[in-house]
Amino acid sequence: MAPSLPPRLLRLAGPTPLIRRLSVQSVLSAFGDGVFLTGSAVFFTQIVGLSAAQVGLGLSIAGVVTFCLAVPLGKLSDRFGAKRVWALASLVEALLYLVWWTVGSMATFVAMLVVLELVSTASRSARNAYRFDIFPREERVASNAYFRAARNVGYTLGALLAGVALATNSNDAVRAVPLATAALLLLNAALVSRLPGVALHVEHDSPLEVAAHAHDRGSALRNRGYVLMSVFDGVLATHQVLLNVVIPLWLVEETDAPRVLLAWLFGTNTVMAVLLQVVAARGVVTVADSLRAQRRGAFFFVLSCGIVLVTHDTVGWVTIVLVWLGHVTVTGAELFNSAGDWGLQAELSDPARRGEYQGVSQLGYTLGTVWAPAAYTFLAMQWGTPGWLVIAAIVLLAAIGIHPAARAAERHLAREPEAAPAA
Protein backbone atom coordinates (compact mmCIF):
# COMPACT_ATOMS: atom_id res chain seq x y z
CA MET A 1 0.00 0.00 0.00
CA ALA A 2 1.09 3.56 -0.69
CA PRO A 3 2.16 5.61 2.35
CA SER A 4 -0.53 7.76 3.98
CA LEU A 5 -0.48 11.27 2.52
CA PRO A 6 -2.17 14.55 3.48
CA PRO A 7 -5.40 15.25 1.51
CA ARG A 8 -3.79 17.96 -0.64
CA LEU A 9 -0.90 15.68 -1.61
CA LEU A 10 -3.37 12.87 -2.30
CA ARG A 11 -5.06 15.03 -4.91
CA LEU A 12 -1.73 15.86 -6.51
CA ALA A 13 -0.65 12.20 -6.45
CA GLY A 14 -3.67 10.96 -8.37
CA PRO A 15 -7.38 10.12 -8.17
CA THR A 16 -7.11 6.36 -7.51
CA PRO A 17 -5.09 4.23 -5.06
CA LEU A 18 -3.15 2.53 -7.89
CA ILE A 19 -2.19 5.84 -9.50
CA ARG A 20 -1.09 7.12 -6.09
CA ARG A 21 1.03 4.02 -5.46
CA LEU A 22 2.73 4.44 -8.82
CA SER A 23 3.16 8.18 -8.19
CA VAL A 24 4.99 7.38 -4.94
CA GLN A 25 7.11 4.90 -6.88
CA SER A 26 7.88 7.61 -9.45
CA VAL A 27 9.00 10.04 -6.74
CA LEU A 28 11.21 7.41 -5.12
CA SER A 29 12.81 6.31 -8.40
CA ALA A 30 13.47 9.86 -9.57
CA PHE A 31 14.77 10.79 -6.11
CA GLY A 32 17.46 8.16 -6.45
CA ASP A 33 18.25 9.05 -10.06
CA GLY A 34 18.36 12.76 -9.21
CA VAL A 35 20.88 12.26 -6.42
CA PHE A 36 23.35 10.52 -8.70
CA LEU A 37 22.76 12.69 -11.77
CA THR A 38 23.49 15.82 -9.74
CA GLY A 39 26.60 14.44 -8.09
CA SER A 40 27.91 12.24 -10.90
CA ALA A 41 30.19 14.81 -12.54
CA VAL A 42 32.06 15.41 -9.28
CA PHE A 43 32.09 11.69 -8.42
CA PHE A 44 33.51 10.67 -11.80
CA THR A 45 36.22 13.35 -11.87
CA GLN A 46 37.27 13.59 -8.20
CA ILE A 47 36.65 10.05 -6.94
CA VAL A 48 37.09 7.85 -10.03
CA GLY A 49 39.76 10.18 -11.42
CA LEU A 50 38.49 10.60 -14.98
CA SER A 51 38.71 13.68 -17.17
CA ALA A 52 35.63 15.42 -18.51
CA ALA A 53 36.49 14.13 -22.00
CA GLN A 54 36.68 10.54 -20.74
CA VAL A 55 33.30 10.88 -19.03
CA GLY A 56 31.76 12.21 -22.24
CA LEU A 57 33.30 9.40 -24.30
CA GLY A 58 32.02 6.77 -21.88
CA LEU A 59 28.51 8.19 -22.01
CA SER A 60 28.63 8.16 -25.81
CA ILE A 61 29.78 4.52 -25.94
CA ALA A 62 27.03 3.47 -23.55
CA GLY A 63 24.51 5.39 -25.63
CA VAL A 64 25.53 3.62 -28.85
CA VAL A 65 25.36 0.16 -27.25
CA THR A 66 21.96 0.91 -25.71
CA PHE A 67 20.66 2.20 -29.03
CA CYS A 68 21.62 -1.05 -30.77
CA LEU A 69 19.97 -3.24 -28.12
CA ALA A 70 16.86 -1.18 -27.28
CA VAL A 71 14.44 -3.41 -29.18
CA PRO A 72 15.77 -6.77 -27.90
CA LEU A 73 15.70 -5.39 -24.35
CA GLY A 74 12.08 -4.35 -24.87
CA LYS A 75 11.20 -7.89 -25.96
CA LEU A 76 12.14 -9.18 -22.51
CA SER A 77 8.92 -7.70 -21.12
CA ASP A 78 6.82 -9.47 -23.72
CA ARG A 79 8.44 -12.82 -23.02
CA PHE A 80 8.72 -12.79 -19.22
CA GLY A 81 6.09 -10.23 -18.19
CA ALA A 82 6.43 -6.47 -17.77
CA LYS A 83 6.12 -6.40 -13.98
CA ARG A 84 8.61 -9.23 -13.46
CA VAL A 85 11.22 -7.64 -15.72
CA TRP A 86 10.64 -4.20 -14.19
CA ALA A 87 11.04 -5.49 -10.63
CA LEU A 88 14.16 -7.56 -11.41
CA ALA A 89 15.80 -4.81 -13.46
CA SER A 90 15.05 -2.28 -10.70
CA LEU A 91 16.76 -4.53 -8.14
CA VAL A 92 19.82 -5.10 -10.34
CA GLU A 93 20.02 -1.38 -11.12
CA ALA A 94 20.04 -0.52 -7.40
CA LEU A 95 22.79 -3.04 -6.66
CA LEU A 96 24.89 -1.80 -9.56
CA TYR A 97 25.24 1.62 -7.95
CA LEU A 98 27.23 -0.04 -5.15
CA VAL A 99 29.71 -1.23 -7.80
CA TRP A 100 30.68 2.38 -8.56
CA TRP A 101 32.97 2.25 -5.51
CA THR A 102 35.13 -0.38 -7.25
CA VAL A 103 35.54 1.57 -10.50
CA GLY A 104 38.98 3.08 -10.90
CA SER A 105 39.88 3.16 -14.60
CA MET A 106 38.47 4.14 -17.96
CA ALA A 107 37.88 0.51 -18.96
CA THR A 108 35.93 -0.37 -15.81
CA PHE A 109 34.03 2.92 -16.05
CA VAL A 110 32.86 2.17 -19.60
CA ALA A 111 31.97 -1.44 -18.75
CA MET A 112 30.00 -0.36 -15.69
CA LEU A 113 28.22 2.41 -17.60
CA VAL A 114 27.24 0.09 -20.46
CA VAL A 115 25.79 -2.53 -18.09
CA LEU A 116 23.93 0.09 -16.08
CA GLU A 117 22.44 1.68 -19.19
CA LEU A 118 21.31 -1.69 -20.55
CA VAL A 119 19.61 -2.58 -17.27
CA SER A 120 18.03 0.88 -17.05
CA THR A 121 16.72 0.58 -20.60
CA ALA A 122 15.14 -2.82 -19.90
CA SER A 123 13.62 -1.40 -16.73
CA ARG A 124 12.21 1.64 -18.53
CA SER A 125 10.65 -0.42 -21.34
CA ALA A 126 9.08 -2.80 -18.82
CA ARG A 127 7.84 0.07 -16.65
CA ASN A 128 6.14 1.81 -19.57
CA ALA A 129 4.63 -1.44 -20.83
CA TYR A 130 3.27 -2.19 -17.36
CA ARG A 131 1.72 1.26 -17.08
CA PHE A 132 -0.07 0.90 -20.40
CA ASP A 133 -1.26 -2.61 -19.54
CA ILE A 134 -2.42 -2.02 -15.97
CA PHE A 135 -4.80 0.85 -16.76
CA PRO A 136 -7.90 0.84 -18.96
CA ARG A 137 -7.63 2.79 -22.19
CA GLU A 138 -9.21 6.04 -20.97
CA GLU A 139 -6.82 6.30 -17.97
CA ARG A 140 -3.48 5.60 -19.66
CA VAL A 141 -2.44 9.11 -20.67
CA ALA A 142 -3.90 10.79 -17.59
CA SER A 143 -2.11 8.39 -15.24
CA ASN A 144 1.22 8.96 -17.00
CA ALA A 145 0.76 12.69 -16.49
CA TYR A 146 0.60 12.14 -12.73
CA PHE A 147 3.71 9.98 -12.86
CA ARG A 148 5.66 12.58 -14.81
CA ALA A 149 4.68 15.30 -12.35
CA ALA A 150 5.79 13.00 -9.54
CA ARG A 151 9.14 12.33 -11.20
CA ASN A 152 9.82 16.06 -11.36
CA VAL A 153 9.26 16.23 -7.62
CA GLY A 154 11.65 13.31 -7.15
CA TYR A 155 14.37 14.82 -9.32
CA THR A 156 14.13 18.07 -7.35
CA LEU A 157 14.52 16.23 -4.04
CA GLY A 158 17.48 14.32 -5.45
CA ALA A 159 19.17 17.49 -6.65
CA LEU A 160 18.69 19.10 -3.24
CA LEU A 161 20.15 16.12 -1.37
CA ALA A 162 23.14 15.87 -3.72
CA GLY A 163 23.59 19.64 -3.48
CA VAL A 164 23.93 19.35 0.29
CA ALA A 165 26.57 16.65 -0.15
CA LEU A 166 28.50 18.69 -2.71
CA ALA A 167 28.33 21.82 -0.54
CA THR A 168 30.41 20.10 2.13
CA ASN A 169 33.40 19.92 -0.26
CA SER A 170 34.13 16.54 1.29
CA ASN A 171 35.18 13.53 -0.75
CA ASP A 172 33.55 11.28 1.83
CA ALA A 173 30.22 13.00 1.20
CA VAL A 174 30.68 12.59 -2.57
CA ARG A 175 31.48 8.88 -2.09
CA ALA A 176 28.16 8.53 -0.28
CA VAL A 177 26.20 9.65 -3.36
CA PRO A 178 26.06 6.17 -4.99
CA LEU A 179 25.14 4.67 -1.61
CA ALA A 180 22.22 7.08 -1.22
CA THR A 181 21.07 6.28 -4.76
CA ALA A 182 21.35 2.53 -4.16
CA ALA A 183 19.33 2.75 -0.94
CA LEU A 184 16.55 4.74 -2.59
CA LEU A 185 16.43 2.44 -5.61
CA LEU A 186 16.32 -0.66 -3.38
CA LEU A 187 13.20 0.79 -1.76
CA ASN A 188 11.88 1.45 -5.25
CA ALA A 189 12.52 -2.15 -6.32
CA ALA A 190 10.67 -3.42 -3.25
CA LEU A 191 7.71 -1.18 -4.04
CA VAL A 192 7.64 -2.33 -7.69
CA SER A 193 7.67 -5.99 -6.65
CA ARG A 194 4.51 -5.41 -4.56
CA LEU A 195 2.50 -3.80 -7.35
CA PRO A 196 -0.58 -5.69 -8.58
CA GLY A 197 -0.42 -7.98 -11.56
CA VAL A 198 -1.73 -6.84 -14.93
CA ALA A 199 -5.44 -7.39 -15.58
CA LEU A 200 -7.02 -7.45 -19.03
CA HIS A 201 -9.32 -4.56 -19.91
CA VAL A 202 -11.06 -6.11 -22.90
CA GLU A 203 -14.16 -3.96 -22.51
CA HIS A 204 -11.97 -0.85 -22.72
CA ASP A 205 -9.79 -1.92 -25.64
CA SER A 206 -9.75 0.18 -28.78
CA PRO A 207 -10.71 -1.49 -32.08
CA LEU A 208 -7.02 -1.48 -33.00
CA GLU A 209 -6.12 -3.41 -29.84
CA VAL A 210 -8.87 -5.92 -30.50
CA ALA A 211 -7.53 -6.47 -34.03
CA ALA A 212 -3.95 -6.72 -32.78
CA HIS A 213 -4.98 -9.24 -30.12
CA ALA A 214 -6.73 -11.37 -32.73
CA HIS A 215 -3.81 -11.66 -35.16
CA ASP A 216 -0.03 -11.72 -34.84
CA ARG A 217 1.30 -8.58 -36.50
CA GLY A 218 4.93 -9.66 -36.37
CA SER A 219 7.91 -7.61 -35.23
CA ALA A 220 7.33 -4.01 -34.20
CA LEU A 221 10.07 -3.00 -36.63
CA ARG A 222 7.78 -4.12 -39.48
CA ASN A 223 5.34 -1.41 -38.45
CA ARG A 224 7.17 1.22 -40.47
CA GLY A 225 4.59 3.88 -39.69
CA TYR A 226 5.27 3.42 -35.97
CA VAL A 227 9.04 3.59 -36.49
CA LEU A 228 8.72 6.81 -38.50
CA MET A 229 6.23 8.23 -36.01
CA SER A 230 8.73 7.59 -33.19
CA VAL A 231 11.44 9.47 -35.07
CA PHE A 232 9.16 12.47 -35.66
CA ASP A 233 8.13 12.34 -32.02
CA GLY A 234 11.80 12.43 -31.09
CA VAL A 235 12.26 15.58 -33.19
CA LEU A 236 9.29 17.20 -31.46
CA ALA A 237 10.84 16.22 -28.12
CA THR A 238 13.95 18.30 -28.84
CA HIS A 239 12.29 20.98 -26.73
CA GLN A 240 14.57 19.54 -24.03
CA VAL A 241 17.58 20.74 -26.02
CA LEU A 242 16.16 24.25 -26.04
CA LEU A 243 15.34 24.06 -22.32
CA ASN A 244 18.64 22.66 -21.09
CA VAL A 245 21.23 23.73 -23.67
CA VAL A 246 20.34 26.37 -26.25
CA ILE A 247 18.35 28.92 -24.25
CA PRO A 248 20.85 28.92 -21.33
CA LEU A 249 23.77 29.40 -23.76
CA TRP A 250 21.84 32.09 -25.62
CA LEU A 251 21.08 33.90 -22.37
CA VAL A 252 24.71 33.91 -21.28
CA GLU A 253 26.38 34.75 -24.59
CA GLU A 254 23.84 36.68 -26.68
CA THR A 255 21.71 38.70 -24.24
CA ASP A 256 22.24 41.17 -21.40
CA ALA A 257 20.07 39.14 -18.99
CA PRO A 258 21.70 38.33 -15.62
CA ARG A 259 22.93 34.77 -15.25
CA VAL A 260 20.94 34.31 -12.06
CA LEU A 261 17.85 34.22 -14.31
CA LEU A 262 18.85 30.66 -15.23
CA ALA A 263 17.83 29.47 -11.78
CA TRP A 264 14.41 31.07 -12.19
CA LEU A 265 13.99 29.50 -15.63
CA PHE A 266 14.64 25.96 -14.39
CA GLY A 267 12.51 26.60 -11.32
CA THR A 268 9.62 27.74 -13.51
CA ASN A 269 9.96 24.67 -15.69
CA THR A 270 9.83 22.34 -12.68
CA VAL A 271 6.79 24.06 -11.15
CA MET A 272 4.92 24.01 -14.46
CA ALA A 273 5.74 20.33 -15.02
CA VAL A 274 4.42 19.43 -11.56
CA LEU A 275 1.27 21.57 -11.65
CA LEU A 276 0.25 21.60 -15.32
CA GLN A 277 1.21 18.23 -16.82
CA VAL A 278 -2.09 16.64 -15.77
CA VAL A 279 -3.99 19.60 -17.24
CA ALA A 280 -2.13 19.32 -20.55
CA ALA A 281 -2.91 15.60 -20.76
CA ARG A 282 -6.61 15.96 -19.97
CA GLY A 283 -8.86 14.46 -22.64
CA VAL A 284 -6.06 12.72 -24.56
CA VAL A 285 -7.21 9.16 -25.30
CA THR A 286 -7.46 8.48 -29.04
CA VAL A 287 -4.96 8.86 -31.88
CA ALA A 288 -6.74 12.05 -32.96
CA ASP A 289 -6.48 13.46 -29.42
CA SER A 290 -2.79 12.61 -29.32
CA LEU A 291 -2.06 14.26 -32.66
CA ARG A 292 -3.92 17.36 -31.50
CA ALA A 293 -1.67 17.49 -28.44
CA GLN A 294 1.39 17.16 -30.69
CA ARG A 295 0.18 20.10 -32.79
CA ARG A 296 -0.24 22.21 -29.67
CA GLY A 297 3.23 21.26 -28.50
CA ALA A 298 4.72 22.19 -31.89
CA PHE A 299 2.89 25.55 -31.77
CA PHE A 300 4.46 26.41 -28.41
CA PHE A 301 7.86 25.20 -29.65
CA VAL A 302 7.75 27.49 -32.68
CA LEU A 303 6.39 30.36 -30.56
CA SER A 304 9.32 29.98 -28.18
CA CYS A 305 11.79 30.24 -31.07
CA GLY A 306 10.08 33.43 -32.23
CA ILE A 307 10.20 34.99 -28.78
CA VAL A 308 13.79 34.10 -27.91
CA LEU A 309 15.31 35.19 -31.22
CA VAL A 310 14.36 38.84 -30.64
CA THR A 311 16.14 39.03 -27.26
CA HIS A 312 19.46 39.50 -29.00
CA ASP A 313 18.48 43.15 -29.59
CA THR A 314 16.49 43.94 -26.43
CA VAL A 315 17.82 45.36 -23.16
CA GLY A 316 17.12 45.25 -19.46
CA TRP A 317 13.79 44.05 -18.16
CA VAL A 318 12.45 43.54 -21.68
CA THR A 319 15.11 40.88 -22.23
CA ILE A 320 14.44 39.24 -18.88
CA VAL A 321 10.68 39.03 -19.46
CA LEU A 322 11.04 37.75 -23.04
CA VAL A 323 13.61 35.07 -22.16
CA TRP A 324 11.34 33.94 -19.33
CA LEU A 325 8.36 33.82 -21.70
CA GLY A 326 10.45 31.85 -24.18
CA HIS A 327 11.17 29.32 -21.47
CA VAL A 328 7.51 29.17 -20.42
CA THR A 329 6.37 28.52 -23.98
CA VAL A 330 8.95 25.80 -24.61
CA THR A 331 7.79 24.21 -21.35
CA GLY A 332 4.31 24.25 -22.86
CA ALA A 333 5.76 22.34 -25.81
CA GLU A 334 7.19 19.80 -23.35
CA LEU A 335 3.85 19.29 -21.59
CA PHE A 336 1.75 18.80 -24.73
CA ASN A 337 4.36 16.71 -26.53
CA SER A 338 4.55 14.34 -23.55
CA ALA A 339 0.76 13.91 -23.53
CA GLY A 340 0.68 13.24 -27.27
CA ASP A 341 3.61 10.84 -27.01
CA TRP A 342 1.89 8.70 -24.34
CA GLY A 343 -1.35 8.64 -26.29
CA LEU A 344 0.27 7.54 -29.54
CA GLN A 345 2.33 4.84 -27.83
CA ALA A 346 -0.68 3.52 -25.92
CA GLU A 347 -3.00 3.47 -28.95
CA LEU A 348 -0.57 2.29 -31.62
CA SER A 349 1.33 -0.49 -29.79
CA ASP A 350 0.40 -4.11 -30.29
CA PRO A 351 -0.63 -5.23 -26.76
CA ALA A 352 1.09 -8.58 -27.30
CA ARG A 353 4.36 -6.77 -28.09
CA ARG A 354 4.09 -3.75 -25.81
CA GLY A 355 7.66 -4.05 -24.55
CA GLU A 356 9.06 -4.44 -28.05
CA TYR A 357 7.13 -1.37 -29.17
CA GLN A 358 8.64 0.52 -26.24
CA GLY A 359 12.07 -0.49 -27.52
CA VAL A 360 11.18 0.86 -30.98
CA SER A 361 9.95 4.09 -29.35
CA GLN A 362 13.34 4.50 -27.65
CA LEU A 363 15.08 3.73 -30.93
CA GLY A 364 13.08 6.35 -32.80
CA TYR A 365 13.47 8.88 -30.00
CA THR A 366 17.25 8.53 -30.16
CA LEU A 367 17.29 8.99 -33.94
CA GLY A 368 15.08 12.05 -33.59
CA THR A 369 17.14 13.74 -30.89
CA VAL A 370 20.80 12.66 -31.00
CA TRP A 371 21.76 15.28 -33.58
CA ALA A 372 19.85 18.17 -31.98
CA PRO A 373 22.30 19.51 -29.33
CA ALA A 374 25.04 20.14 -31.89
CA ALA A 375 22.70 21.30 -34.68
CA TYR A 376 20.51 23.61 -32.60
CA THR A 377 23.47 25.13 -30.78
CA PHE A 378 25.23 25.85 -34.08
CA LEU A 379 22.09 27.27 -35.71
CA ALA A 380 21.20 29.56 -32.82
CA MET A 381 24.67 30.71 -31.79
CA GLN A 382 26.27 31.00 -35.25
CA TRP A 383 23.35 31.96 -37.50
CA GLY A 384 21.30 34.02 -35.06
CA THR A 385 17.82 34.89 -36.31
CA PRO A 386 17.96 32.70 -39.46
CA GLY A 387 19.13 29.81 -37.28
CA TRP A 388 16.15 30.13 -34.94
CA LEU A 389 13.86 30.14 -37.96
CA VAL A 390 15.49 26.94 -39.24
CA ILE A 391 14.92 25.30 -35.83
CA ALA A 392 11.27 26.34 -35.99
CA ALA A 393 10.99 24.96 -39.53
CA ILE A 394 12.45 21.60 -38.45
CA VAL A 395 9.85 21.32 -35.70
CA LEU A 396 7.05 22.36 -38.04
CA LEU A 397 8.03 19.68 -40.57
CA ALA A 398 8.08 17.04 -37.82
CA ALA A 399 4.62 18.15 -36.65
CA ILE A 400 3.33 17.73 -40.21
CA GLY A 401 5.09 14.40 -40.80
CA ILE A 402 3.93 12.71 -37.61
CA HIS A 403 0.29 12.73 -38.80
CA PRO A 404 0.66 10.43 -41.86
CA ALA A 405 3.16 8.29 -39.94
CA ALA A 406 0.70 7.73 -37.09
CA ARG A 407 -2.10 6.93 -39.52
CA ALA A 408 0.17 4.42 -41.29
CA ALA A 409 0.88 2.76 -37.94
CA GLU A 410 -2.86 2.69 -37.31
CA ARG A 411 -3.52 1.00 -40.65
CA HIS A 412 -0.81 -1.58 -39.92
CA LEU A 413 -2.58 -2.71 -36.74
CA ALA A 414 -5.98 -2.72 -38.41
CA ARG A 415 -4.82 -4.64 -41.49
CA GLU A 416 -6.17 -8.12 -42.14
CA PRO A 417 -3.62 -10.87 -41.37
CA GLU A 418 -3.28 -11.98 -44.96
CA ALA A 419 -2.16 -8.48 -45.91
CA ALA A 420 0.34 -8.17 -43.04
CA PRO A 421 3.38 -9.57 -44.94
CA ALA A 422 3.22 -6.59 -47.28
CA ALA A 423 3.75 -4.14 -44.40
N, C-alpha and C positions, 0 to 999 in steps of 0.2 A: 504494500500500500504506500501511496505517496505520503510524505510528511505532512502534518497538519499545518495549514497556512492561514494567515489572517484573511478575512472576507475580501478585502481589496486585492490582495495578491492572488486569491483564488480566481477572481474575475480576470485578472491579467494572465493567469496561467492556463485558462481554458474553461469551456463550459461543461465538460464531462470529466469523470474521474480518470478515464484512460488518457485523455489529452493532457490532464494535469500531471499524471505520472510520467508521461513522455516529455513534458515540459521540464519537470524536475531533472529528468535524465539529461536533457539538452543543456541545462544550466551546468550540471556537474561535469559533463564531457567537455564543454567549452571552457569551463573553469580550469580544468587540467591542461587543455591545449593552450589556453591563453597564458598560463604561467610559463610554460616552456618557450612558446613563441616570443614572448617579451624578453626572456632572459637568455635565449639561445645564442645570440650574437656574442655576448660577453662570455658565456660558457665555452663556446667553440674556440674563441681566440685566446682567452686567459687561462682556461683550465686544460683544454685539449691541446692548445698550442698551435692552432692553425692560423694561416693568414686569411684575410678577407677573400682573396682570389681563390684559395683552396676551398673555402666554404661554398662560394658561388659555383665552383666546378662540381663539387660533390652534389649540390642540389640539382644541377643540370643533369648529371648522370642518373640520379635517382628518378628525375622526371621523365627521362627518355625510357628507362626500363619500365616504369609504371605505365607509360603511354602504350608500350608494346603489349603489355599483359593485362590491360584494363578489362577487355572482354572476357578472356578466360577466368579472371578473378571474379567477374560478375556471375559467371555460370555456376560457381560454387554454391551460390544461394539457391539456384534452381534445382541443383542435384541433392543438396543436403538439408535444405530448409533455411529460409532467411533468418529466423530467430536464432537457430543453432549456430549458424556461421557468424552472425553478429555478436553473439555472446562470447564465442570462442575467440574470435579475432579481437574483441575488446579486452579479454583477459591477456592474450599474448601481447597486445600493444602496451598494456600497462606494465607488464613484466619487462618488456624491452627497454623501457626508460631507465631501469636499474642497470642495464648493460652499459649505459653511457659512461659510467664511472670507470670502465675498463678500457675505453677507447683512448689511444694515445698516439695514433699515427694517421696519415692520410688514407692508407689502405683500409684500416679498420673503421675509420670514419665513413668512407664510402660504402663499405659492406653493411655497416649498421644502418646507414641512412636508406639504402636500397631495401633492406628487409623491412624496416619500419614503414616505408612508404607503401610497399606491397601489402602488408598487413592492414594498414590504414585504408587502402583502397578497397580491399575485400570487405572490411568493416563498413565502409561508407555505402557500398553497393547493397550490402545486405540490409543495412539500416533503412535505406530509402525504399527497398523492395518491401520490407516489413511494414513500413508506414503506409504504403499504398495498399497493401493486402489487408491490413487489420481494420481499416476504416471503410464504410460504405462509400459509394461513389461521390455523393453530395458533400461528404465531410473531408475529402482527401486534401484539397487545396487549403481550405480553412484551417485544418489541423496543422499543416506544415507552416502556415503563417505564424501560429502560436509558437511552434518549435524554433523558428528562425528568430523571433523576438527574444525567446528564452536564451538562445545561444549568444546573442549580443550582450545580454546581461552577464552570462558566464565569462565571455571574453573580457569584459570590463573588470570583473572581479579578479580574473587571472592576471591582467595587466597591473592592477593595483598591488596584488600580493607580490608579484615579481619586482615591481617598482620599489617596494619596501626593502626587498632583499638586495637589490642593486644599490640602493641609497646608502647601505652600510659600508660600501667599498671593501667588503670582506670576501675573500675567496671561499671561505667556509660557507658563507651565506649563498654564494653562487653555486657551489657544489650541491647545496640542498635543493636547488631548483628541480632537477630530475626526480628527486625523491618525493617532493611535493606533488609533482605531476603524476608519478606512479601511484601514490596513495589515492589521489582523487580518481584516477582512471580505474583503480581496483574497485572502488565503491561504485563507479559507473558500471563496470562489468557485472558486479553482483546485482545491481538494479535491473540491468538488461536481462539477466538470466531468469528473473522472477516475473517478467512480463507475460501476459497471457498469450496462448497460442493463437495462430491465425484462424479465423472463422470465415467461411464462404459467405458472400453477400449476393447470392444469385439474383434475388429480387431487385437488387440495386444496380446490377451490371448494365453497362451500356450495350447497345446492339453490337458494337464492335467487339466487346469482350465476349459476348455470347458466341459470336462467329469464331473468334480466336480460340475459345475453349473447345469448340466443336471440331476444329480441324488443325492439324499441325502446320504452322506457317514456316517452319524451318528456321534457320539461323537469323538472328536479329540483323546481321550485316547484309542479308538479302533484302531487307526492307530499306531500299535506297532512299526513299522519301524521308524515313526517320533519320538516317545517317546525315542527309543534307540538312534536315531541319535542326539537328543537334549542332551542326557547324554554324548555321545562321544564328541560332540561339547563343552560341559562344561569342559571336561577334557582337550581338546586342548586349551581352554581359560584360563587355569591355568598359562599361561604366566604372568598374572597379579600378581600371587603369587611370581614368580621369580622377577618381576620388583620391587614390593613394599615391599616384606618381605625378601626373601631368599638372593638375591644378596646384599642388604644393610647389613644384618646381617653377611654375609660371608666377605664382605669388612672390616667391623669393627673388627671382631673377628679372622679371619683366614688369613688375608693378611696384608702387611705392607703399603698399600695405605693410603694416608691421608684422614681423614673423610670429608674434604671439597669437595672431589671428588663426594660425594653423590649429592650435589647441581648440579654439572655439568651433572651427569647421568640423573636426573629428568628433567633438562633443555633440554638435548638432546632428551629425549623421547617426550616431549611436542612439540618441533620444528619439529621432524620427523612426529608426528601424524598430525600436522597442514599442513605440506607441502607435505607429501607423501601418505596420506591415499587415496586421489583421484587417484593417480597413481597406487597404489596397487589394487584398485577396477576396474581399466579400463578393459573392455572386459568381465567382469563377468556378465552373463545373465542366462545361462542354468544350469542345475544340474551338467553337466560335467565340465563347467567352475568353478562352486563353489567348486567342489571336488578337482579340480586342485589347486585352491587357498588354500584349506585346506592342501594339500600336501606340498605346498611351505611354509606355516606357520609352519607345523610340522618340516620341514627341518631346518628352522632357529631356532626353539626351541631346537632341538637336537644339532645343531651347537653351540648354546649359552652354553649349558651344557658342551660340550667338551672344550670350550674356558675357561670358568670360573673355572673348576675343576683344571686346571694346575696352577692357580695363587697362590695356597697354597705354592708353592715352588719357586716362582719367587720373584725378589726384585726390588725396585726402579721404574724407568720409565717403565720397562717391565710389572710390575704388573699393573700400572696405565693404560697403553695402552690396555692390555688384558681385564681388568675389563670393560673398556669403550667399547671395541669391543663386549664383552659379553652382555652388555646392549643394544648396537645397534642391535645386531642380535636378541635378544629376543623382541625388538621393532618391528623388521621385522615380527616376528611370530605374534605379535599383529595385525599388519596392514593386513596381508593376511588372518588370521583367521577371522577377522571382515568382510572382503569382502566375504569370503566363507559362513559365518554364514548368512549374509543378503540374499545372493543368494539362499541358501537352504530353508530358511524360506519363501521367496517370491514365489519360485517355487513349494514347497511341502505343502503349506497351502491350505485348501479348502477355496475359496473366500467367501463362505457363512458363514464360521466359523473362519474368520481370527483372531478375538479377542480371541476365545477359543484356537486356535493354538498358539497364543502368550503366553497364560497362560501355555500351555504345554511346550513351549520353556523355560519359566522361571523355571518351575518345573524341567525339565531336566538339565538346567544349574546349579541349586542349587545342585542337586544330583552329578553332575560332578565336582563341585568345593569345596563343603563345607568341605571335608576332607583334601584338599590340603595344607592349611597353616601349620597344625600340621605335616602332613606326610612329606612334602618336607623339612620343617625346620629340622625335626629329621634326615632324610636321609642325607641331606647335612652337617649339623653341627656335627652329631655323627658318620656317616659312612665315610665321606670324599669322596674320589674318587669313591668307589663302590656305594655310595649313589647317586651321580650325574648320574652314569650310570643307576641306577634303575629309576630315574626320566625320563631320556631320553627314557628308554624302555617303561615306562607307556605311554608317549606321542606317541611313535611309534605304540604301540598297538591300541591306540585310533584313530590314523590316518588310520590304516588298517581297523578297525572295522566300521568307519563311512561310508565307501563306500557301503558295503552290506546293512547297515541300511537305507541309503538314497535311495537305489534302491528298498528296500522293501516298503518304504513310497511312492515311485513313483508308484509302482505296485498297492498299495492300492487305490490311487486316480484314476488309470486307469481301475480298475476292474469293470466288469459289475455289475449292481445293484443286480442281483440275487445271485451273489457270495459274496456280501459284508458281510452277516452275519457270514461268516467263518473267517473274518479278526481277 
